[in-house]
Amino acid sequence: MSKNVKSLFIGAFMLIVGLILAFTTKGIETPIISLDKVGVVLAILGGIELVITGAMMIFPSKKDAGRA
């Protein structure tokens, strides 16, 4: 499995877990931070991971194009 495919799976996993946390843990407070805010942050980071990895797969750099 290539590095980009692994990054896609990681980004999708983070996005899904983040959305689940954001929508199902409203009002649950931990001593440090509320879980719904953690979910929002995870979802944003997962989405960024998906966008960047997708762009790298669609538009590979010139040095990576020679390896394929």
PyMOL Python script that loads the backbone (N, CA, C, O; Angstrom):
from pymol import cmd

cmd.read_pdbstr("""\
ATOM      1  N   MET A   1       0.847  -1.171   0.000  1.00  0.00           N
ATOM      2  CA  MET A   1       0.000   0.000   0.000  1.00  0.00           C
ATOM      3  C   MET A   1       0.893   1.235   0.000  1.00  0.00           C
ATOM      4  O   MET A   1       1.818   1.351   0.803  1.00  0.00           O
ATOM      5  N   SER A   2       0.603   2.137  -0.899  1.00  0.00           N
ATOM      6  CA  SER A   2       1.455   3.318  -1.019  1.00  0.00           C
ATOM      7  C   SER A   2       1.208   4.297   0.130  1.00  0.00           C
ATOM      8  O   SER A   2       0.215   4.212   0.852  1.00  0.00           O
ATOM      9  N   LYS A   3       2.138   5.213   0.263  1.00  0.00           N
ATOM     10  CA  LYS A   3       2.064   6.217   1.332  1.00  0.00           C
ATOM     11  C   LYS A   3       0.820   7.090   1.184  1.00  0.00           C
ATOM     12  O   LYS A   3       0.187   7.441   2.180  1.00  0.00           O
ATOM     13  N   ASN A   4       0.466   7.442  -0.052  1.00  0.00           N
ATOM     14  CA  ASN A   4      -0.705   8.289  -0.276  1.00  0.00           C
ATOM     15  C   ASN A   4      -2.003   7.578   0.091  1.00  0.00           C
ATOM     16  O   ASN A   4      -2.920   8.197   0.630  1.00  0.00           O
ATOM     17  N   VAL A   5      -2.083   6.288  -0.197  1.00  0.00           N
ATOM     18  CA  VAL A   5      -3.294   5.540   0.138  1.00  0.00           C
ATOM     19  C   VAL A   5      -3.444   5.444   1.649  1.00  0.00           C
ATOM     20  O   VAL A   5      -4.548   5.577   2.176  1.00  0.00           O
ATOM     21  N   LYS A   6      -2.338   5.214   2.347  1.00  0.00           N
ATOM     22  CA  LYS A   6      -2.385   5.180   3.812  1.00  0.00           C
ATOM     23  C   LYS A   6      -2.832   6.528   4.363  1.00  0.00           C
ATOM     24  O   LYS A   6      -3.621   6.585   5.306  1.00  0.00           O
ATOM     25  N   SER A   7      -2.334   7.606   3.782  1.00  0.00           N
ATOM     26  CA  SER A   7      -2.730   8.943   4.233  1.00  0.00           C
ATOM     27  C   SER A   7      -4.213   9.204   3.976  1.00  0.00           C
ATOM     28  O   SER A   7      -4.875   9.869   4.773  1.00  0.00           O
ATOM     29  N   LEU A   8      -4.735   8.683   2.866  1.00  0.00           N
ATOM     30  CA  LEU A   8      -6.165   8.825   2.598  1.00  0.00           C
ATOM     31  C   LEU A   8      -6.989   8.104   3.655  1.00  0.00           C
ATOM     32  O   LEU A   8      -7.976   8.646   4.153  1.00  0.00           O
ATOM     33  N   PHE A   9      -6.588   6.879   4.001  1.00  0.00           N
ATOM     34  CA  PHE A   9      -7.312   6.126   5.025  1.00  0.00           C
ATOM     35  C   PHE A   9      -7.233   6.816   6.382  1.00  0.00           C
ATOM     36  O   PHE A   9      -8.225   6.871   7.108  1.00  0.00           O
ATOM     37  N   ILE A  10      -6.073   7.334   6.724  1.00  0.00           N
ATOM     38  CA  ILE A  10      -5.916   8.035   8.004  1.00  0.00           C
ATOM     39  C   ILE A  10      -6.788   9.289   8.035  1.00  0.00           C
ATOM     40  O   ILE A  10      -7.459   9.556   9.033  1.00  0.00           O
ATOM     41  N   GLY A  11      -6.781  10.054   6.952  1.00  0.00           N
ATOM     42  CA  GLY A  11      -7.610  11.255   6.885  1.00  0.00           C
ATOM     43  C   GLY A  11      -9.095  10.937   6.977  1.00  0.00           C
ATOM     44  O   GLY A  11      -9.840  11.623   7.677  1.00  0.00           O
ATOM     45  N   ALA A  12      -9.526   9.894   6.266  1.00  0.00           N
ATOM     46  CA  ALA A  12     -10.935   9.501   6.316  1.00  0.00           C
ATOM     47  C   ALA A  12     -11.321   9.030   7.716  1.00  0.00           C
ATOM     48  O   ALA A  12     -12.403   9.354   8.204  1.00  0.00           O
ATOM     49  N   PHE A  13     -10.443   8.268   8.360  1.00  0.00           N
ATOM     50  CA  PHE A  13     -10.702   7.792   9.721  1.00  0.00           C
ATOM     51  C   PHE A  13     -10.820   8.960  10.694  1.00  0.00           C
ATOM     52  O   PHE A  13     -11.724   8.996  11.529  1.00  0.00           O
ATOM     53  N   MET A  14      -9.900   9.910  10.578  1.00  0.00           N
ATOM     54  CA  MET A  14      -9.942  11.079  11.463  1.00  0.00           C
ATOM     55  C   MET A  14     -11.219  11.886  11.239  1.00  0.00           C
ATOM     56  O   MET A  14     -11.838  12.357  12.193  1.00  0.00           O
ATOM     57  N   LEU A  15     -11.608  12.040   9.984  1.00  0.00           N
ATOM     58  CA  LEU A  15     -12.819  12.790   9.664  1.00  0.00           C
ATOM     59  C   LEU A  15     -14.051  12.105  10.244  1.00  0.00           C
ATOM     60  O   LEU A  15     -14.903  12.764  10.839  1.00  0.00           O
ATOM     61  N   ILE A  16     -14.150  10.796  10.074  1.00  0.00           N
ATOM     62  CA  ILE A  16     -15.310  10.048  10.573  1.00  0.00           C
ATOM     63  C   ILE A  16     -15.374  10.085  12.099  1.00  0.00           C
ATOM     64  O   ILE A  16     -16.429  10.356  12.672  1.00  0.00           O
ATOM     65  N   VAL A  17     -14.247   9.812  12.754  1.00  0.00           N
ATOM     66  CA  VAL A  17     -14.221   9.838  14.221  1.00  0.00           C
ATOM     67  C   VAL A  17     -14.530  11.241  14.735  1.00  0.00           C
ATOM     68  O   VAL A  17     -15.254  11.400  15.718  1.00  0.00           O
ATOM     69  N   GLY A  18     -13.990  12.241  14.081  1.00  0.00           N
ATOM     70  CA  GLY A  18     -14.259  13.616  14.482  1.00  0.00           C
ATOM     71  C   GLY A  18     -15.728  13.981  14.365  1.00  0.00           C
ATOM     72  O   GLY A  18     -16.290  14.614  15.259  1.00  0.00           O
ATOM     73  N   LEU A  19     -16.353  13.580  13.259  1.00  0.00           N
ATOM     74  CA  LEU A  19     -17.776  13.872  13.090  1.00  0.00           C
ATOM     75  C   LEU A  19     -18.627  13.126  14.110  1.00  0.00           C
ATOM     76  O   LEU A  19     -19.596  13.675  14.636  1.00  0.00           O
ATOM     77  N   ILE A  20     -18.266  11.876  14.389  1.00  0.00           N
ATOM     78  CA  ILE A  20     -19.001  11.113  15.404  1.00  0.00           C
ATOM     79  C   ILE A  20     -18.888  11.795  16.762  1.00  0.00           C
ATOM     80  O   ILE A  20     -19.884  11.960  17.466  1.00  0.00           O
ATOM     81  N   LEU A  21     -17.673  12.191  17.126  1.00  0.00           N
ATOM     82  CA  LEU A  21     -17.494  12.885  18.407  1.00  0.00           C
ATOM     83  C   LEU A  21     -18.255  14.208  18.441  1.00  0.00           C
ATOM     84  O   LEU A  21     -18.885  14.541  19.444  1.00  0.00           O
ATOM     85  N   ALA A  22     -18.195  14.948  17.356  1.00  0.00           N
ATOM     86  CA  ALA A  22     -18.827  16.268  17.326  1.00  0.00           C
ATOM     87  C   ALA A  22     -20.347  16.176  17.462  1.00  0.00           C
ATOM     88  O   ALA A  22     -20.963  17.018  18.115  1.00  0.00           O
ATOM     89  N   PHE A  23     -20.951  15.160  16.848  1.00  0.00           N
ATOM     90  CA  PHE A  23     -22.409  15.078  16.855  1.00  0.00           C
ATOM     91  C   PHE A  23     -22.987  14.273  18.009  1.00  0.00           C
ATOM     92  O   PHE A  23     -24.170  14.415  18.318  1.00  0.00           O
ATOM     93  N   THR A  24     -22.185  13.432  18.655  1.00  0.00           N
ATOM     94  CA  THR A  24     -22.749  12.564  19.693  1.00  0.00           C
ATOM     95  C   THR A  24     -22.339  12.937  21.111  1.00  0.00           C
ATOM     96  O   THR A  24     -22.881  12.372  22.062  1.00  0.00           O
ATOM     97  N   THR A  25     -21.414  13.854  21.288  1.00  0.00           N
ATOM     98  CA  THR A  25     -20.936  14.148  22.641  1.00  0.00           C
ATOM     99  C   THR A  25     -21.236  15.583  23.070  1.00  0.00           C
ATOM    100  O   THR A  25     -20.485  16.165  23.852  1.00  0.00           O
ATOM    101  N   LYS A  26     -22.311  16.146  22.573  1.00  0.00           N
ATOM    102  CA  LYS A  26     -22.702  17.502  22.995  1.00  0.00           C
ATOM    103  C   LYS A  26     -22.993  17.492  24.494  1.00  0.00           C
ATOM    104  O   LYS A  26     -23.745  16.647  24.977  1.00  0.00           O
ATOM    105  N   GLY A  27     -22.408  18.415  25.213  1.00  0.00           N
ATOM    106  CA  GLY A  27     -22.683  18.553  26.627  1.00  0.00           C
ATOM    107  C   GLY A  27     -21.842  17.680  27.541  1.00  0.00           C
ATOM    108  O   GLY A  27     -21.905  17.836  28.761  1.00  0.00           O
ATOM    109  N   ILE A  28     -21.062  16.774  26.991  1.00  0.00           N
ATOM    110  CA  ILE A  28     -20.200  15.946  27.829  1.00  0.00           C
ATOM    111  C   ILE A  28     -18.911  16.716  28.075  1.00  0.00           C
ATOM    112  O   ILE A  28     -18.171  17.032  27.143  1.00  0.00           O
ATOM    113  N   GLU A  29     -18.658  17.007  29.321  1.00  0.00           N
ATOM    114  CA  GLU A  29     -17.479  17.790  29.699  1.00  0.00           C
ATOM    115  C   GLU A  29     -16.436  16.891  30.343  1.00  0.00           C
ATOM    116  O   GLU A  29     -16.756  16.077  31.210  1.00  0.00           O
ATOM    117  N   THR A  30     -15.210  17.038  29.925  1.00  0.00           N
ATOM    118  CA  THR A  30     -14.086  16.409  30.608  1.00  0.00           C
ATOM    119  C   THR A  30     -13.366  17.525  31.356  1.00  0.00           C
ATOM    120  O   THR A  30     -13.632  18.699  31.098  1.00  0.00           O
ATOM    121  N   PRO A  31     -12.469  17.194  32.271  1.00  0.00           N
ATOM    122  CA  PRO A  31     -11.813  18.257  33.040  1.00  0.00           C
ATOM    123  C   PRO A  31     -11.042  19.273  32.188  1.00  0.00           C
ATOM    124  O   PRO A  31     -10.843  20.408  32.621  1.00  0.00           O
ATOM    125  N   ILE A  32     -10.615  18.891  31.011  1.00  0.00           N
ATOM    126  CA  ILE A  32      -9.774  19.780  30.215  1.00  0.00           C
ATOM    127  C   ILE A  32     -10.561  20.465  29.097  1.00  0.00           C
ATOM    128  O   ILE A  32     -10.524  21.689  28.980  1.00  0.00           O
ATOM    129  N   ILE A  33     -11.268  19.694  28.280  1.00  0.00           N
ATOM    130  CA  ILE A  33     -11.967  20.248  27.116  1.00  0.00           C
ATOM    131  C   ILE A  33     -13.186  19.383  26.818  1.00  0.00           C
ATOM    132  O   ILE A  33     -13.212  18.203  27.166  1.00  0.00           O
ATOM    133  N   SER A  34     -14.185  19.963  26.182  1.00  0.00           N
ATOM    134  CA  SER A  34     -15.372  19.187  25.836  1.00  0.00           C
ATOM    135  C   SER A  34     -15.090  18.332  24.603  1.00  0.00           C
ATOM    136  O   SER A  34     -14.357  18.734  23.700  1.00  0.00           O
ATOM    137  N   LEU A  35     -15.692  17.140  24.589  1.00  0.00           N
ATOM    138  CA  LEU A  35     -15.389  16.187  23.529  1.00  0.00           C
ATOM    139  C   LEU A  35     -15.916  16.623  22.169  1.00  0.00           C
ATOM    140  O   LEU A  35     -15.357  16.236  21.142  1.00  0.00           O
ATOM    141  N   ASP A  36     -16.975  17.418  22.141  1.00  0.00           N
ATOM    142  CA  ASP A  36     -17.468  17.862  20.839  1.00  0.00           C
ATOM    143  C   ASP A  36     -16.486  18.817  20.162  1.00  0.00           C
ATOM    144  O   ASP A  36     -16.399  18.845  18.935  1.00  0.00           O
ATOM    145  N   LYS A  37     -15.746  19.599  20.949  1.00  0.00           N
ATOM    146  CA  LYS A  37     -14.718  20.471  20.364  1.00  0.00           C
ATOM    147  C   LYS A  37     -13.541  19.646  19.841  1.00  0.00           C
ATOM    148  O   LYS A  37     -12.959  19.975  18.808  1.00  0.00           O
ATOM    149  N   VAL A  38     -13.197  18.582  20.551  1.00  0.00           N
ATOM    150  CA  VAL A  38     -12.150  17.674  20.068  1.00  0.00           C
ATOM    151  C   VAL A  38     -12.590  17.051  18.748  1.00  0.00           C
ATOM    152  O   VAL A  38     -11.784  16.898  17.830  1.00  0.00           O
ATOM    153  N   GLY A  39     -13.862  16.694  18.654  1.00  0.00           N
ATOM    154  CA  GLY A  39     -14.391  16.128  17.418  1.00  0.00           C
ATOM    155  C   GLY A  39     -14.308  17.090  16.251  1.00  0.00           C
ATOM    156  O   GLY A  39     -13.973  16.690  15.136  1.00  0.00           O
ATOM    157  N   VAL A  40     -14.609  18.347  16.497  1.00  0.00           N
ATOM    158  CA  VAL A  40     -14.524  19.355  15.431  1.00  0.00           C
ATOM    159  C   VAL A  40     -13.082  19.497  14.952  1.00  0.00           C
ATOM    160  O   VAL A  40     -12.827  19.565  13.750  1.00  0.00           O
ATOM    161  N   VAL A  41     -12.146  19.540  15.890  1.00  0.00           N
ATOM    162  CA  VAL A  41     -10.730  19.667  15.521  1.00  0.00           C
ATOM    163  C   VAL A  41     -10.279  18.441  14.729  1.00  0.00           C
ATOM    164  O   VAL A  41      -9.593  18.583  13.717  1.00  0.00           O
ATOM    165  N   LEU A  42     -10.657  17.238  15.176  1.00  0.00           N
ATOM    166  CA  LEU A  42     -10.285  16.024  14.444  1.00  0.00           C
ATOM    167  C   LEU A  42     -10.885  16.013  13.041  1.00  0.00           C
ATOM    168  O   LEU A  42     -10.214  15.632  12.081  1.00  0.00           O
ATOM    169  N   ALA A  43     -12.137  16.426  12.918  1.00  0.00           N
ATOM    170  CA  ALA A  43     -12.779  16.452  11.606  1.00  0.00           C
ATOM    171  C   ALA A  43     -12.084  17.436  10.673  1.00  0.00           C
ATOM    172  O   ALA A  43     -11.893  17.141   9.494  1.00  0.00           O
ATOM    173  N   ILE A  44     -11.710  18.589  11.185  1.00  0.00           N
ATOM    174  CA  ILE A  44     -11.004  19.579  10.358  1.00  0.00           C
ATOM    175  C   ILE A  44      -9.650  19.040   9.918  1.00  0.00           C
ATOM    176  O   ILE A  44      -9.288  19.145   8.746  1.00  0.00           O
ATOM    177  N   LEU A  45      -8.901  18.460  10.856  1.00  0.00           N
ATOM    178  CA  LEU A  45      -7.588  17.912  10.496  1.00  0.00           C
ATOM    179  C   LEU A  45      -7.715  16.748   9.511  1.00  0.00           C
ATOM    180  O   LEU A  45      -6.902  16.623   8.596  1.00  0.00           O
ATOM    181  N   GLY A  46      -8.722  15.904   9.690  1.00  0.00           N
ATOM    182  CA  GLY A  46      -8.947  14.811   8.749  1.00  0.00           C
ATOM    183  C   GLY A  46      -9.298  15.315   7.359  1.00  0.00           C
ATOM    184  O   GLY A  46      -8.831  14.772   6.359  1.00  0.00           O
ATOM    185  N   GLY A  47     -10.124  16.358   7.299  1.00  0.00           N
ATOM    186  CA  GLY A  47     -10.465  16.950   6.006  1.00  0.00           C
ATOM    187  C   GLY A  47      -9.262  17.562   5.316  1.00  0.00           C
ATOM    188  O   GLY A  47      -9.099  17.425   4.103  1.00  0.00           O
ATOM    189  N   ILE A  48      -8.420  18.237   6.086  1.00  0.00           N
ATOM    190  CA  ILE A  48      -7.191  18.809   5.518  1.00  0.00           C
ATOM    191  C   ILE A  48      -6.289  17.698   4.991  1.00  0.00           C
ATOM    192  O   ILE A  48      -5.709  17.820   3.912  1.00  0.00           O
ATOM    193  N   GLU A  49      -6.176  16.615   5.757  1.00  0.00           N
ATOM    194  CA  GLU A  49      -5.362  15.467   5.326  1.00  0.00           C
ATOM    195  C   GLU A  49      -5.884  14.897   4.006  1.00  0.00           C
ATOM    196  O   GLU A  49      -5.099  14.580   3.112  1.00  0.00           O
ATOM    197  N   LEU A  50      -7.199  14.768   3.884  1.00  0.00           N
ATOM    198  CA  LEU A  50      -7.783  14.244   2.650  1.00  0.00           C
ATOM    199  C   LEU A  50      -7.530  15.172   1.467  1.00  0.00           C
ATOM    200  O   LEU A  50      -7.191  14.709   0.378  1.00  0.00           O
ATOM    201  N   VAL A  51      -7.692  16.467   1.670  1.00  0.00           N
ATOM    202  CA  VAL A  51      -7.499  17.427   0.571  1.00  0.00           C
ATOM    203  C   VAL A  51      -6.047  17.438   0.110  1.00  0.00           C
ATOM    204  O   VAL A  51      -5.776  17.391  -1.090  1.00  0.00           O
ATOM    205  N   ILE A  52      -5.121  17.499   1.046  1.00  0.00           N
ATOM    206  CA  ILE A  52      -3.703  17.557   0.680  1.00  0.00           C
ATOM    207  C   ILE A  52      -3.262  16.262   0.009  1.00  0.00           C
ATOM    208  O   ILE A  52      -2.555  16.296  -0.997  1.00  0.00           O
ATOM    209  N   THR A  53      -3.675  15.118   0.559  1.00  0.00           N
ATOM    210  CA  THR A  53      -3.283  13.838  -0.035  1.00  0.00           C
ATOM    211  C   THR A  53      -3.913  13.662  -1.408  1.00  0.00           C
ATOM    212  O   THR A  53      -3.265  13.173  -2.333  1.00  0.00           O
ATOM    213  N   GLY A  54      -5.176  14.060  -1.544  1.00  0.00           N
ATOM    214  CA  GLY A  54      -5.822  13.981  -2.853  1.00  0.00           C
ATOM    215  C   GLY A  54      -5.120  14.850  -3.881  1.00  0.00           C
ATOM    216  O   GLY A  54      -4.943  14.441  -5.029  1.00  0.00           O
ATOM    217  N   ALA A  55      -4.724  16.040  -3.476  1.00  0.00           N
ATOM    218  CA  ALA A  55      -3.995  16.923  -4.392  1.00  0.00           C
ATOM    219  C   ALA A  55      -2.645  16.329  -4.767  1.00  0.00           C
ATOM    220  O   ALA A  55      -2.209  16.445  -5.912  1.00  0.00           O
ATOM    221  N   MET A  56      -1.981  15.692  -3.803  1.00  0.00           N
ATOM    222  CA  MET A  56      -0.687  15.070  -4.106  1.00  0.00           C
ATOM    223  C   MET A  56      -0.846  13.892  -5.061  1.00  0.00           C
ATOM    224  O   MET A  56       0.044  13.623  -5.867  1.00  0.00           O
ATOM    225  N   MET A  57      -1.979  13.184  -4.975  1.00  0.00           N
ATOM    226  CA  MET A  57      -2.211  12.062  -5.887  1.00  0.00           C
ATOM    227  C   MET A  57      -2.587  12.553  -7.282  1.00  0.00           C
ATOM    228  O   MET A  57      -2.183  11.953  -8.278  1.00  0.00           O
ATOM    229  N   ILE A  58      -3.354  13.636  -7.361  1.00  0.00           N
ATOM    230  CA  ILE A  58      -3.780  14.151  -8.662  1.00  0.00           C
ATOM    231  C   ILE A  58      -2.650  14.914  -9.348  1.00  0.00           C
ATOM    232  O   ILE A  58      -2.455  14.788 -10.557  1.00  0.00           O
ATOM    233  N   PHE A  59      -1.911  15.700  -8.577  1.00  0.00           N
ATOM    234  CA  PHE A  59      -0.819  16.511  -9.112  1.00  0.00           C
ATOM    235  C   PHE A  59       0.496  16.110  -8.448  1.00  0.00           C
ATOM    236  O   PHE A  59       0.978  16.817  -7.563  1.00  0.00           O
ATOM    237  N   PRO A  60       1.085  14.984  -8.862  1.00  0.00           N
ATOM    238  CA  PRO A  60       2.339  14.562  -8.214  1.00  0.00           C
ATOM    239  C   PRO A  60       3.482  15.516  -8.553  1.00  0.00           C
ATOM    240  O   PRO A  60       3.495  16.144  -9.612  1.00  0.00           O
ATOM    241  N   SER A  61       4.437  15.608  -7.632  1.00  0.00           N
ATOM    242  CA  SER A  61       5.593  16.462  -7.901  1.00  0.00           C
ATOM    243  C   SER A  61       6.455  15.825  -8.983  1.00  0.00           C
ATOM    244  O   SER A  61       6.339  14.629  -9.251  1.00  0.00           O
ATOM    245  N   LYS A  62       7.306  16.610  -9.594  1.00  0.00           N
ATOM    246  CA  LYS A  62       8.120  16.113 -10.703  1.00  0.00           C
ATOM    247  C   LYS A  62       9.073  15.015 -10.252  1.00  0.00           C
ATOM    248  O   LYS A  62       9.323  14.077 -11.008  1.00  0.00           O
ATOM    249  N   LYS A  63       9.607  15.107  -9.044  1.00  0.00           N
ATOM    250  CA  LYS A  63      10.539  14.078  -8.593  1.00  0.00           C
ATOM    251  C   LYS A  63       9.811  12.779  -8.263  1.00  0.00           C
ATOM    252  O   LYS A  63      10.391  11.702  -8.410  1.00  0.00           O
ATOM    253  N   ASP A  64       8.530  12.853  -7.813  1.00  0.00           N
ATOM    254  CA  ASP A  64       7.765  11.647  -7.539  1.00  0.00           C
ATOM    255  C   ASP A  64       7.236  11.011  -8.818  1.00  0.00           C
ATOM    256  O   ASP A  64       7.002   9.803  -8.842  1.00  0.00           O
ATOM    257  N   ALA A  65       7.042  11.786  -9.876  1.00  0.00           N
ATOM    258  CA  ALA A  65       6.506  11.261 -11.129  1.00  0.00           C
ATOM    259  C   ALA A  65       7.466  10.271 -11.771  1.00  0.00           C
ATOM    260  O   ALA A  65       7.025   9.357 -12.468  1.00  0.00           O
ATOM    261  N   GLY A  66       8.743  10.426 -11.558  1.00  0.00           N
ATOM    262  CA  GLY A  66       9.718   9.509 -12.130  1.00  0.00           C
ATOM    263  C   GLY A  66       9.728   8.153 -11.468  1.00  0.00           C
ATOM    264  O   GLY A  66      10.193   7.180 -12.062  1.00  0.00           O
ATOM    265  N   ARG A  67       9.229   8.065 -10.257  1.00  0.00           N
ATOM    266  CA  ARG A  67       9.222   6.800  -9.519  1.00  0.00           C
ATOM    267  C   ARG A  67       8.100   5.877  -9.952  1.00  0.00           C
ATOM    268  O   ARG A  67       8.228   4.662  -9.808  1.00  0.00           O
ATOM    269  N   ALA A  68       7.012   6.405 -10.476  1.00  0.00           N
ATOM    270  CA  ALA A  68       5.830   5.596 -10.789  1.00  0.00           C
ATOM    271  C   ALA A  68       6.029   4.695 -11.967  1.00  0.00           C
ATOM    272  O   ALA A  68       5.116   3.959 -12.342  1.00  0.00           O
TER     273      ALA A  68
END
""", "prot")
cmd.dss("prot")
cmd.show_as("cartoon", "prot")
cmd.util.cbc("prot")
cmd.orient("prot")
